[in-house]
Amino acid sequence: MKHKIIVSAKKLFSELGYDGTSVRKICDEAGVSLPLVSYHFGGKENVFLAILEPLSRLPYFPETGDPKQDLQNYLEVYIAFYQQERELSQIIRQELAMNSARSDKIIAFIQATTDKLKRILENGRDKGIFQFESLSNNVRFILGCLNMSSVSRVEMLEVLIGPTDDSNYPIEKEVIDFIYKGIRN
């Protein structure tokens, strides 16, 4: 039951936003009775936190000391996770863009991943492998690129940029190449 509630809530939060999703809608989508949300989670806020939980378990490789390899490992994990968790990615983008009351909770979940990216970039700059002036700007650029590569509604982007090409070059490789070219020596 808990899994059905989480799956339904994730779908609805990504489509309607947190504020547009009621506990009743979650229950209807999951096909469960209303009291089960209170029983298993204690309310909508805790369902939301349960949806964020996978963020705390991202499987990062230990840092190797090679900034290029560490960055590639970081990017591969991040891209794979958000390609699989497109709804969660949408929820995070919505909540952070609106600076919602839940933004601080999201930041608490993703702070460790952002700190890891900063360490990798600083190590690369210190070793002369990466060249950039502003660490914070580059973190913003990289996170923005990663987040946009996981947009679940591709048709939205096609309105802006036109139809996707027929390239067989995987987006994961393209994103990694693009980011690395932007900061390498």
C-alpha positions in Angstrom: 0.0 0.0 0.0 2.8 2.4 0.9 4.4 1.9 -2.5 1.1 2.5 -4.3 0.6 5.7 -2.4 4.1 6.9 -3.2 3.9 6.1 -6.9 0.5 7.8 -7.2 1.6 10.9 -5.2 4.8 11.2 -7.3 2.8 11.2 -10.5 0.3 13.7 -9.2 2.8 16.0 -7.6 4.8 16.1 -10.9 1.7 16.8 -12.9 -0.3 19.1 -10.6 2.2 20.3 -8.1 2.2 19.8 -4.4 -0.5 22.5 -3.8 -2.7 21.1 -6.6 -2.6 17.6 -5.2 -5.0 16.6 -2.4 -4.7 13.5 -0.2 -8.0 12.4 -1.7 -6.6 12.6 -5.2 -3.6 10.6 -4.1 -5.9 7.9 -2.7 -8.1 7.9 -5.7 -5.1 7.5 -8.0 -3.7 4.7 -5.8 -7.0 3.0 -5.3 -6.7 3.1 -1.5 -8.9 4.5 1.3 -8.2 7.9 2.7 -7.2 6.7 6.2 -4.3 4.7 4.8 -2.3 7.9 4.0 -2.6 9.0 7.6 -1.8 5.5 8.9 1.3 5.0 6.8 2.6 8.5 6.5 0.7 10.9 8.9 -0.3 13.2 6.0 0.6 14.7 2.7 3.8 16.4 3.9 5.3 13.0 5.0 4.3 11.4 1.6 6.2 14.2 0.0 9.3 13.5 2.2 9.0 9.8 1.4 9.2 10.7 -2.3 12.4 12.6 -1.8 14.1 9.7 0.2 15.8 8.1 -2.9 17.9 11.3 -3.2 19.7 10.4 0.0 20.8 7.1 -1.4 22.4 8.2 -4.7 25.2 5.6 -5.3 28.3 7.8 -5.8 31.6 6.2 -6.4 34.3 7.2 -4.0 36.5 10.0 -5.3 39.5 8.6 -7.1 41.7 11.8 -7.0 41.4 12.1 -10.7 39.0 15.1 -11.2 38.1 14.1 -14.7 37.1 10.6 -13.7 35.4 11.8 -10.6 33.3 14.3 -12.6 32.4 11.6 -15.1 31.3 9.3 -12.3 29.3 12.0 -10.7 27.6 13.0 -13.9 26.8 9.4 -14.9 25.1 8.7 -11.6 23.2 11.9 -11.6 22.0 11.5 -15.2 21.0 7.9 -14.8 19.1 8.7 -11.6 17.1 11.5 -13.1 16.5 9.6 -16.3 14.9 7.0 -14.2 13.2 9.4 -11.8 11.8 12.0 -14.3 8.8 12.7 -12.1 11.0 13.4 -9.1 13.1 15.6 -11.2 10.0 17.6 -12.2 8.9 17.9 -8.6 12.2 19.2 -7.5 12.4 21.8 -10.4 8.8 23.0 -9.6 9.4 23.3 -5.9 12.8 25.0 -6.1 11.6 27.4 -8.9 8.6 28.5 -6.8 10.8 28.7 -3.6 8.0 26.7 -1.9 7.8 26.0 1.7 9.3 22.6 0.9 12.4 24.0 -0.8 14.4 23.7 2.4 13.6 20.1 2.7 14.6 19.4 -0.9 17.9 21.3 -0.3 18.6 19.2 2.8 18.3 16.1 0.6 20.5 17.4 -2.3 23.1 19.4 -0.3 25.5 16.5 -0.1 25.4 15.9 -3.9 26.1 19.6 -4.5 28.9 19.7 -2.1 30.5 16.6 -3.8 30.3 18.4 -7.2 32.0 21.5 -5.7 34.8 19.3 -4.2 35.4 17.6 -7.6 35.5 21.0 -9.4 37.8 22.6 -6.8 40.1 19.6 -7.0 40.2 19.8 -10.8 40.9 23.5 -10.7 43.6 23.1 -8.1 45.3 20.4 -10.2 45.0 22.6 -13.4 42.7 20.2 -15.1 39.6 22.5 -15.0 39.7 26.2 -15.7 36.9 28.5 -14.5 36.6 31.7 -12.6 33.5 31.2 -10.5 32.9 27.9 -8.7 29.3 28.8 -7.8 28.5 29.8 -11.4 29.9 26.6 -12.8 27.9 24.5 -10.2 24.8 26.4 -11.4 25.6 25.8 -15.0 26.3 22.1 -14.5 23.2 21.5 -12.3 21.0 23.4 -14.8 22.4 21.4 -17.7 21.7 18.1 -15.8 18.2 19.2 -14.8 17.3 20.2 -18.3 18.6 16.9 -19.7 16.0 15.1 -17.5 12.9 17.1 -18.6 10.2 14.5 -18.8 8.0 16.3 -21.3 10.3 16.4 -24.3 7.5 18.0 -26.4 7.8 21.2 -24.3 11.4 21.5 -25.4 10.5 20.7 -29.0 8.3 23.8 -29.0 11.3 25.9 -28.2 14.1 24.2 -30.1 12.3 22.2 -32.8 12.1 18.5 -33.3 14.8 16.3 -31.9 17.3 15.1 -34.4 17.8 11.5 -35.4 21.2 11.3 -33.8 22.0 8.0 -32.0 24.4 9.8 -29.8 23.2 9.2 -26.2 22.1 12.3 -24.3 24.2 11.1 -21.3 27.4 11.2 -23.4 26.4 14.5 -24.9 25.8 16.1 -21.5 29.1 14.9 -20.1 31.0 16.0 -23.2 29.3 19.4 -23.1 30.1 20.0 -19.4 33.6 18.8 -19.6 34.4 20.9 -22.6 33.2 24.0 -20.7 35.5 23.6 -17.8 38.6 21.8 -19.1 42.0 23.3 -19.7 
